[in-house]
Amino acid sequence: MTLDYSTMLDAAHELAAPGAVVVGPHGYAYASPERLSVTTRWIAAKDGSVLECTGKDEFAHPVTDGLGVSCVRISARAAHRGEPSSFGHRLLGAHVDLLDNVVAHTIDDLAARTAEGSTLLGRQLVQAAIADAVVLVDEVRGMAGGAAMDRHVRARTFHCLVRGGRDLLRLLGAAGFLAGGPGGALLTAELAGTLYLGAGHD
């Protein structure tokens, strides 16, 4: 089980465009600092066009930077057309894997915490919320393994994953944001997904 979203994000880039970084709307991109510093290939998420980078600005973010994910904005022009990449699909898969790991983390955490003589995991409402998250993970994995999803379906699915992650964080309370907790990783996945998958949410 890992909550290392940086590795998952870089793997999504690599699977979709080997050696490259996929760039979202307005030239923004999320990846590990290492990948951003060494790549010489930039691919547009929208249509797979290969981009010629003419400048790059870095943006500090206290949560993502602490988890090994950086945000840059590049100035670029399309060098030549490309094939649409599978990055959106890969990024959604990374978010599902992260949520699955957060479910396991939540079960372990709540099983070790007690209140009024019993574990928090033993409470019916807690078990129901965890079961909902497990069903969500299974459903999204089933969808991803079937017919290709268009961007609208990916956006709605991403929205569901964000809600599922937030529900788990509510179960964990403040412990979700302690060192080693899943809060930062879920927030980073939410930021990256909002950029690339174009899903607005409350």
Backbone bond lengths (Angstrom), bond angles and torsions (degrees), N, CA, C in turn:
res aa  C-N    CA-C-N  psi(-1)  N-CA   C-N-CA  omega(-1)  CA-C   N-CA-C  phi
1 M - - - 1.466 - - 1.520 109.52 -
2 T 1.313 116.64 129.19 1.458 120.02 178.18 1.517 110.47 -133.79
3 L 1.327 114.98 144.22 1.460 121.51 173.59 1.520 109.41 -109.54
4 D 1.344 116.10 19.41 1.465 121.81 -177.66 1.524 109.78 -83.09
5 Y 1.320 115.90 85.98 1.460 119.87 -176.81 1.522 111.73 -69.27
6 S 1.313 117.82 -27.22 1.465 120.77 178.79 1.525 111.13 -56.99
7 T 1.328 116.46 -45.92 1.462 120.77 179.02 1.522 110.95 -64.69
8 M 1.333 116.80 -40.98 1.462 120.82 178.97 1.527 111.23 -63.57
9 L 1.331 116.43 -41.43 1.461 121.08 -179.37 1.522 110.91 -65.67
10 D 1.330 116.66 -46.11 1.465 119.60 178.40 1.527 111.34 -62.05
11 A 1.330 116.59 -37.00 1.467 119.75 178.21 1.526 110.69 -64.24
12 A 1.335 116.85 -37.23 1.467 120.05 177.50 1.525 110.62 -63.86
13 H 1.335 116.86 -42.54 1.468 120.31 175.61 1.528 110.44 -59.77
14 E 1.326 115.92 -46.99 1.464 120.74 -174.64 1.530 111.74 -65.48
15 L 1.320 116.91 -41.79 1.458 120.19 -179.52 1.523 111.99 -67.54
16 A 1.335 115.75 -33.84 1.465 119.65 -178.55 1.519 112.51 -82.58
17 A 1.334 116.47 -35.83 1.467 120.82 -175.64 1.523 108.48 -151.58
18 P 1.329 118.17 86.11 1.465 121.73 -174.97 1.528 113.08 -50.45
19 G 1.330 114.93 127.26 1.459 121.55 177.73 1.512 114.89 77.57
20 A 1.335 117.23 0.12 1.465 120.82 -174.39 1.524 111.05 -114.00
21 V 1.330 114.34 170.49 1.462 122.19 169.83 1.526 107.11 -116.98
22 V 1.316 115.66 131.02 1.463 120.86 178.25 1.522 108.41 -84.63
23 V 1.321 115.77 132.19 1.462 122.42 -173.86 1.524 109.58 -106.92
24 G 1.336 115.75 132.01 1.452 121.55 -179.88 1.517 112.35 -89.43
25 P 1.332 116.76 -166.60 1.467 121.29 -179.14 1.525 112.55 -57.31
26 H 1.320 115.42 144.49 1.469 123.52 176.23 1.526 113.43 61.61
27 G 1.331 116.83 19.70 1.454 120.60 174.38 1.511 116.13 85.26
28 Y 1.331 118.58 7.36 1.463 120.80 -179.07 1.529 110.84 -84.35
29 A 1.329 115.04 147.85 1.463 120.54 178.19 1.521 109.88 -148.41
30 Y 1.326 116.38 142.87 1.465 123.71 172.67 1.518 108.55 -113.84
31 A 1.330 115.64 134.35 1.466 122.31 174.00 1.524 106.90 -169.23
32 S 1.321 116.27 177.54 1.463 118.68 176.03 1.525 109.30 -69.41
33 P 1.340 117.86 151.73 1.466 119.83 177.34 1.524 112.24 -56.09
34 E 1.332 116.25 -36.16 1.465 119.93 -179.39 1.526 110.82 -63.21
35 R 1.317 116.49 -45.88 1.465 119.58 -179.03 1.523 110.73 -66.64
36 L 1.316 116.57 -41.06 1.463 120.13 -179.40 1.522 111.98 -65.34
37 S 1.326 116.67 -31.42 1.469 119.60 -176.06 1.523 113.00 -80.34
38 V 1.330 117.26 -26.20 1.468 118.56 -174.87 1.521 114.01 -103.17
39 T 1.328 117.59 -18.42 1.464 118.03 -175.55 1.524 111.73 -68.57
40 T 1.300 114.48 145.15 1.470 120.57 172.94 1.527 109.97 -119.69
41 R 1.336 115.98 3.10 1.466 120.91 -179.39 1.519 109.42 -119.07
42 W 1.307 115.29 130.07 1.457 122.36 178.40 1.526 107.65 -125.43
43 I 1.323 116.22 129.02 1.460 121.67 -175.44 1.530 108.76 -121.45
44 A 1.324 116.83 131.71 1.461 120.70 178.53 1.522 110.60 -72.64
45 A 1.329 116.26 127.78 1.462 120.26 179.93 1.522 111.49 -63.04
46 K 1.320 117.03 -33.66 1.462 120.98 -173.08 1.518 112.96 -64.72
47 D 1.337 116.72 -48.12 1.470 119.06 -173.10 1.523 114.58 -134.99
48 G 1.335 117.17 5.88 1.457 120.09 178.36 1.508 115.00 77.91
49 S 1.345 117.91 8.00 1.464 120.10 178.87 1.522 110.63 -61.54
50 V 1.328 115.78 140.76 1.458 120.81 173.86 1.522 107.34 -80.89
51 L 1.335 116.26 128.75 1.454 121.41 -174.80 1.517 111.40 -104.64
52 E 1.308 116.00 142.18 1.461 121.88 173.13 1.522 107.88 -97.62
53 C 1.330 115.55 111.31 1.467 121.26 -176.28 1.525 110.17 -77.99
54 T 1.340 115.82 126.68 1.466 120.56 178.73 1.520 112.26 -112.86
55 G 1.318 117.66 -1.86 1.462 121.79 178.75 1.515 109.95 -179.25
56 K 1.349 115.91 156.76 1.462 119.74 -177.30 1.522 109.74 -147.79
57 D 1.324 115.95 128.77 1.465 122.37 176.19 1.517 109.09 -116.91
58 E 1.338 116.17 139.18 1.457 121.10 178.98 1.523 109.85 -101.86
59 F 1.336 115.84 145.33 1.457 121.56 -179.63 1.524 109.05 -122.13
60 A 1.328 116.21 124.21 1.464 120.70 -179.94 1.527 110.02 -79.26
61 H 1.322 115.86 139.89 1.464 121.83 175.34 1.528 106.86 -143.57
62 P 1.335 117.85 120.48 1.471 119.75 -172.53 1.518 114.86 -61.24
63 V 1.325 118.00 -31.19 1.466 119.94 -179.01 1.515 110.73 -80.96
64 T 1.324 117.08 -55.39 1.463 119.35 -175.23 1.523 111.98 -66.14
65 D 1.331 117.25 -38.43 1.468 119.57 179.39 1.521 111.15 -60.82
66 G 1.328 116.85 -38.04 1.455 120.78 179.85 1.514 113.21 -70.25
67 L 1.326 116.80 -14.64 1.462 121.21 -179.56 1.519 112.56 -108.61
68 G 1.327 116.19 12.24 1.459 119.50 176.00 1.507 114.66 79.05
69 V 1.334 117.62 25.71 1.466 122.00 176.20 1.518 108.27 -125.34
70 S 1.321 116.40 127.88 1.462 121.24 179.63 1.518 110.55 -116.60
71 C 1.320 114.45 157.82 1.459 121.11 177.27 1.522 108.84 -117.41
72 V 1.319 116.34 133.26 1.462 121.15 175.10 1.523 108.55 -129.05
73 R 1.321 114.04 160.07 1.461 119.67 170.85 1.513 107.18 -125.83
74 I 1.313 115.71 122.98 1.458 118.88 -179.09 1.525 110.48 -104.33
75 S 1.309 113.82 148.48 1.462 120.46 168.47 1.518 105.50 -96.20
76 A 1.315 116.72 126.85 1.465 118.51 -173.36 1.515 110.79 -154.88
77 R 1.309 113.38 162.13 1.461 120.58 171.19 1.526 107.32 -133.49
78 A 1.308 114.71 152.23 1.461 119.21 -178.59 1.519 109.90 -67.85
79 A 1.336 115.87 123.09 1.464 120.43 178.46 1.526 110.01 -83.20
80 H 1.311 116.88 -43.57 1.463 121.16 173.62 1.516 109.23 -162.26
81 R 1.311 114.65 160.45 1.460 120.19 -177.21 1.525 110.58 -69.39
82 G 1.308 114.44 154.54 1.451 119.71 177.67 1.515 110.09 -137.38
83 E 1.311 115.70 -173.08 1.458 121.60 177.38 1.526 108.65 -95.82
84 P 1.340 117.26 141.44 1.468 119.09 176.63 1.524 110.56 -53.00
85 S 1.322 116.38 133.73 1.463 119.95 -176.53 1.526 110.10 -88.21
86 S 1.314 114.70 167.77 1.464 121.17 178.55 1.521 110.77 -94.86
87 F 1.332 117.32 19.40 1.461 120.25 -171.78 1.528 112.43 -61.68
88 G 1.333 117.63 -43.48 1.459 119.50 180.00 1.519 111.61 -57.09
89 H 1.319 115.74 -42.87 1.462 121.63 177.50 1.530 110.61 -63.85
90 R 1.329 116.06 -43.43 1.478 120.58 -179.41 1.528 111.01 -66.00
91 L 1.336 116.29 -40.57 1.463 120.42 -178.96 1.525 110.76 -66.07
92 L 1.316 116.30 -39.55 1.457 120.19 176.46 1.528 110.15 -62.74
93 G 1.330 116.38 -40.21 1.459 120.26 177.07 1.514 112.44 -62.15
94 A 1.337 116.96 -38.73 1.464 120.67 177.54 1.522 110.57 -63.99
95 H 1.324 116.63 -39.71 1.467 120.36 -179.99 1.528 110.58 -66.45
96 V 1.328 116.76 -39.59 1.471 120.44 177.27 1.523 110.23 -62.98
97 D 1.328 117.09 -45.28 1.468 120.45 179.01 1.525 110.81 -60.76
98 L 1.332 116.17 -41.98 1.462 119.91 178.44 1.524 110.39 -62.21
99 L 1.325 117.10 -46.31 1.465 119.93 -178.90 1.526 111.00 -63.02
100 D 1.312 117.28 -38.18 1.463 121.26 176.78 1.527 110.17 -60.10
101 N 1.326 116.59 -42.73 1.459 120.49 178.66 1.525 111.79 -68.61
102 V 1.329 116.84 -33.82 1.466 120.15 177.16 1.531 110.29 -67.87
103 V 1.322 117.39 -35.57 1.469 120.26 174.72 1.528 109.77 -58.31
104 A 1.330 116.90 -48.36 1.468 120.72 179.76 1.525 110.84 -61.97
105 H 1.336 116.53 -42.14 1.469 120.96 178.15 1.525 110.06 -61.28
106 T 1.323 117.09 -43.03 1.463 121.54 -178.35 1.524 111.17 -64.24
107 I 1.320 116.29 -42.89 1.467 120.00 178.38 1.523 110.39 -60.70
108 D 1.333 116.98 -47.38 1.468 120.52 -179.95 1.525 111.25 -62.25
109 D 1.330 116.12 -42.98 1.463 120.54 -177.22 1.527 111.09 -65.34
110 L 1.322 117.28 -48.38 1.460 120.25 -175.67 1.525 112.27 -73.64
111 A 1.327 116.79 -25.55 1.466 119.64 175.93 1.523 111.28 -68.87
112 A 1.338 116.49 -24.26 1.466 121.04 -178.09 1.529 112.62 -93.19
113 R 1.323 117.96 -5.06 1.467 121.44 -178.34 1.526 109.96 -109.13
114 T 1.331 115.70 137.56 1.461 120.15 -177.60 1.526 111.13 -120.87
115 A 1.305 114.52 154.08 1.464 122.42 173.38 1.520 107.56 -151.59
116 E 1.330 115.43 130.99 1.464 121.13 179.76 1.524 111.91 55.68
117 G 1.322 115.54 37.90 1.454 120.35 172.99 1.511 116.76 84.20
118 S 1.326 118.12 3.57 1.464 119.53 178.14 1.523 109.66 -139.77
119 T 1.326 115.35 160.98 1.464 118.68 -179.03 1.525 110.31 -72.78
120 L 1.320 114.78 150.85 1.461 119.20 177.00 1.527 110.85 -63.32
121 L 1.327 116.02 -29.91 1.462 119.89 -179.81 1.526 111.93 -65.43
122 G 1.328 116.59 -23.89 1.453 120.30 -178.48 1.516 114.47 -75.99
123 R 1.312 117.62 -7.61 1.464 120.32 -177.96 1.524 110.74 -78.04
124 Q 1.320 114.73 138.63 1.463 120.33 -173.43 1.528 112.44 -61.81
125 L 1.318 117.60 -42.97 1.466 120.08 -178.81 1.526 111.45 -66.33
126 V 1.325 116.26 -35.51 1.468 120.41 177.10 1.525 109.72 -65.12
127 Q 1.320 116.48 -46.50 1.462 120.33 179.45 1.527 111.39 -61.55
128 A 1.329 116.73 -37.80 1.464 120.12 179.46 1.524 110.95 -65.99
129 A 1.333 116.70 -41.09 1.464 120.26 179.94 1.523 111.03 -65.78
130 I 1.323 116.59 -40.44 1.464 120.08 178.21 1.529 110.12 -66.71
131 A 1.318 116.60 -40.78 1.468 119.93 177.93 1.527 110.83 -60.70
132 D 1.329 117.24 -39.25 1.469 120.63 177.42 1.523 110.91 -60.54
133 A 1.337 116.23 -41.21 1.465 120.14 -179.87 1.525 111.08 -67.00
134 V 1.321 116.94 -39.29 1.469 120.98 178.22 1.526 110.29 -63.43
135 V 1.320 116.55 -43.65 1.470 120.87 178.51 1.524 110.23 -62.34
136 L 1.333 116.91 -41.97 1.461 120.81 178.91 1.527 111.15 -59.85
137 V 1.328 116.79 -46.80 1.466 120.70 178.65 1.525 110.51 -58.39
138 D 1.322 116.54 -46.97 1.468 120.34 -179.20 1.526 111.82 -63.66
139 E 1.330 116.62 -41.48 1.465 120.29 -179.33 1.523 111.67 -64.12
140 V 1.333 116.07 -44.67 1.467 119.26 -178.15 1.521 110.54 -67.86
141 R 1.316 117.28 -39.42 1.468 119.57 176.72 1.524 110.57 -62.31
142 G 1.319 116.47 -38.69 1.455 120.02 177.85 1.513 112.33 -64.96
143 M 1.321 116.93 -40.37 1.464 121.28 177.94 1.517 110.88 -65.99
144 A 1.333 115.93 -43.77 1.464 120.27 -176.96 1.520 111.10 -65.39
145 G 1.323 116.52 -28.46 1.456 119.73 -179.73 1.514 113.73 -84.11
146 G 1.336 116.34 -5.77 1.453 119.87 -178.86 1.511 112.07 -99.83
147 A 1.313 115.50 -136.58 1.463 120.85 -178.15 1.522 110.58 -63.85
148 A 1.326 115.11 152.65 1.461 120.39 -179.54 1.528 109.72 -61.24
149 M 1.334 115.68 137.11 1.449 120.74 178.92 1.519 109.46 -94.43
150 D 1.319 117.10 136.71 1.458 118.77 174.66 1.525 109.05 -81.65
151 R 1.324 116.34 176.12 1.465 119.42 -173.01 1.526 112.18 -65.60
152 H 1.329 117.58 -29.29 1.462 120.05 179.73 1.526 110.84 -69.47
153 V 1.320 116.42 -41.52 1.467 120.32 177.57 1.521 109.78 -66.99
154 R 1.341 117.04 -41.13 1.470 119.68 177.37 1.519 110.91 -60.81
155 A 1.335 117.17 -40.72 1.465 120.56 -179.64 1.524 110.97 -64.05
156 R 1.317 117.23 -44.46 1.471 120.18 179.27 1.526 110.97 -65.83
157 T 1.323 116.11 -38.67 1.460 120.12 179.68 1.520 110.45 -66.35
158 F 1.328 116.15 -42.29 1.462 120.60 176.33 1.526 110.45 -58.24
159 H 1.312 116.88 -43.76 1.461 122.14 178.44 1.532 110.50 -56.37
160 C 1.328 117.08 -43.23 1.469 121.53 178.49 1.525 111.25 -64.42
161 L 1.329 116.99 -40.35 1.464 120.39 179.23 1.522 111.33 -64.92
162 V 1.325 116.55 -39.37 1.468 120.10 177.74 1.525 110.00 -61.28
163 R 1.319 116.43 -46.02 1.464 119.58 179.30 1.528 111.41 -62.54
164 G 1.334 115.98 -40.27 1.456 119.22 178.27 1.517 111.99 -61.93
165 G 1.331 116.88 -41.96 1.455 120.77 177.61 1.514 112.31 -64.53
166 R 1.319 116.52 -41.28 1.466 120.08 179.22 1.525 111.26 -65.84
167 D 1.329 117.02 -35.67 1.467 120.18 176.94 1.526 110.64 -63.03
168 L 1.322 117.00 -41.47 1.468 119.98 178.14 1.522 111.06 -66.11
169 L 1.320 117.05 -38.39 1.467 119.71 178.32 1.525 111.15 -64.21
170 R 1.323 117.08 -34.46 1.468 119.26 176.78 1.527 110.59 -64.30
171 L 1.331 117.16 -36.20 1.464 120.03 177.02 1.523 111.05 -65.42
172 L 1.317 116.37 -38.78 1.466 120.82 -177.09 1.520 112.35 -77.01
173 G 1.326 116.96 -25.60 1.457 119.78 -176.91 1.518 111.20 65.79
174 A 1.319 116.19 -147.85 1.466 120.89 -177.32 1.523 112.11 -61.06
175 A 1.333 117.28 -26.45 1.467 120.59 -179.44 1.519 111.76 -60.63
176 G 1.318 117.45 -24.34 1.458 120.26 179.66 1.508 113.55 -66.55
177 F 1.337 116.36 -19.38 1.460 119.78 -177.94 1.521 112.95 -110.18
178 L 1.325 117.21 9.61 1.457 120.09 172.66 1.523 109.49 -73.87
179 A 1.333 116.56 164.89 1.465 120.42 176.09 1.523 108.70 -56.44
180 G 1.306 116.40 130.92 1.454 120.84 -177.92 1.511 113.66 87.96
181 G 1.328 117.22 -6.75 1.456 121.04 177.54 1.518 110.95 -83.53
182 P 1.326 116.89 167.90 1.462 120.20 -173.99 1.527 115.54 -87.02
183 G 1.332 117.86 -4.57 1.457 120.07 -174.03 1.513 114.02 -56.97
184 G 1.326 116.34 -48.32 1.462 120.04 -178.73 1.516 112.73 -64.74
185 A 1.331 116.31 -40.15 1.466 120.01 -179.83 1.526 110.90 -65.63
186 L 1.335 117.05 -41.16 1.463 119.96 178.95 1.523 111.45 -66.11
187 L 1.341 116.46 -39.75 1.463 119.32 177.98 1.523 110.77 -64.37
188 T 1.322 117.13 -41.22 1.462 120.82 179.02 1.527 110.89 -63.55
189 A 1.334 116.37 -42.63 1.467 120.11 177.37 1.521 110.94 -63.39
190 E 1.326 116.09 -35.73 1.463 120.25 178.55 1.527 110.75 -66.54
191 L 1.329 117.31 -42.56 1.463 120.64 179.29 1.528 111.16 -64.69
192 A 1.330 116.07 -46.49 1.467 119.41 -179.62 1.526 110.82 -64.05
193 G 1.320 116.60 -42.71 1.454 119.91 -179.94 1.514 112.87 -65.86
194 T 1.328 116.46 -36.33 1.461 119.95 178.23 1.523 110.40 -62.44
195 L 1.326 116.63 -39.32 1.465 119.92 178.15 1.527 111.30 -67.19
196 Y 1.307 116.59 -54.43 1.463 120.07 -169.76 1.525 114.23 -83.55
197 L 1.319 116.80 -31.72 1.457 119.41 -175.01 1.520 112.39 -97.98
198 G 1.327 116.25 -9.83 1.451 120.44 173.55 1.505 114.58 64.79
199 A 1.339 116.81 36.84 1.463 119.82 -178.69 1.514 110.23 -104.95
200 G 1.311 117.98 115.67 1.458 121.20 173.23 1.516 109.34 -86.94
201 H 1.311 116.82 147.62 1.457 120.44 178.72 1.505 109.26 -155.43
202 D 1.321 115.17 165.83 1.462 120.71 -179.64 1.514 109.75 -69.03
